């Protein structure tokens, strides 16, 4: 379950993570080492003692797809 989604203007989430300091920062399995996409915020999370966990991908169940559905439902 997602308890908080944060919208940020930077290309990567280092600044909000450094301020919020969640115990666990979750990423999709497509970011999992050794063949996953880069995770520039991992150093930030580990520096304050947090950890990065990788979650399995479920089609149509992502923050990105949810935000797309929300945007599509808004009046023009």
Phi, psi and omega in degrees: 000136176271127180261342181201133171241132183244129175267129181224153185270344179288162179288334179228159188268022183302313184297311178297323180295319179296328180276317183281326178052056177293149177296322182230128174249120185261140176230156176290158181301339178292351176260353187294135174295157005269352187250007183282174178291158180299149179235083184297335182276356183300318180298321179297312182298313181293329181297326179264006175095006177279179177222154177256127178244148182250128183252145178297148178278135177236119182308137179064012177236073178217159177299321181297315180290325177297314180297324177297318178293321179296313180300318181296334182273350182282147177296147179292000000 
